Each structure stands twice: as structure tokens, then as C-alpha cells.
Amino acid sequence: QVHFMESGGGLVQAGGSLRLSCTAGNIRNVNRMGWYRQAPQKQREVVAMFSSGGTNVGDSVKGRFTISGDIAKNTVYLQMNGLNPDDTATYYCYAGGWGIVGDNTQRLDDYWGQGTQVTVSS
């Protein structure tokens, strides 16, 4: 089964920084990786994505967050600077590719990690 190793979340004061890391396993030919986030009572939103074609960062975090990684190693990072309380959310690692879903079975799909909590105090 597809699995993710996410780390880097935590509690930080406004203006502080955190760096999220994620590695996806049992997934091949990954074409995109990135981060989503979901705050309580809000819809999940894209934070940043990257692929061999480049990167995209959401307007709400542009200039503060930077995404990087290595597609060949199924690894993605999110450097978050200038954090504010509105950034408080559960952050989910994302990978799009061929996931191993059973014996000799792969499926092209979108996959998400279990999430890591980021809390920013004012």
C-alpha cells in the first residue's frame, strides 16, 4: 500500500518558521508532489505543488512558503516562513502516480499522507 513519512509539524509563534518533509513509498512514476492543508471547518486547499515542469504556490502563502523536493526520490519539502495564525491547519503530503494497491496491482491515482499538525500562536 502507498504510505507516507511526514514530519516537521508543531507549535510555533507568529512570525516563526517550520519545515515540513515528506517521502512517499510504494508509489512509482510520480508526476506531481505537494502539500494540501485543512483548517477546522474549512475545505482542504492546495498549498503548493511541484513537478518536473515547475512549482506552484497558493496565493495565500506566496512569498512566505517555498516548496522543493526530488521527484525521483518521491520526496517533497515545504519551508514555511512568516507563519501566522491563519496558517494553523493539518498539512497533508500529496503524491500523484502509480501506487501499489495489491499483489501485482498498481493504480494511477492521487494519494495523501495522514497529515501533520501545524499550530501558530499569536
Secondary structure, 3 states (H helix, E strand, C coil): CCEEEEECCEEEECCCCEEEEEEEECEEEEEEEEEEEECCCCCCEEEEEEECCEEEECCCCCCCEEEEEEHHHCEEEEEECCCCHHHCEEEEEEEEEEEEEECCEEEEEEEECCCEEEEEEC
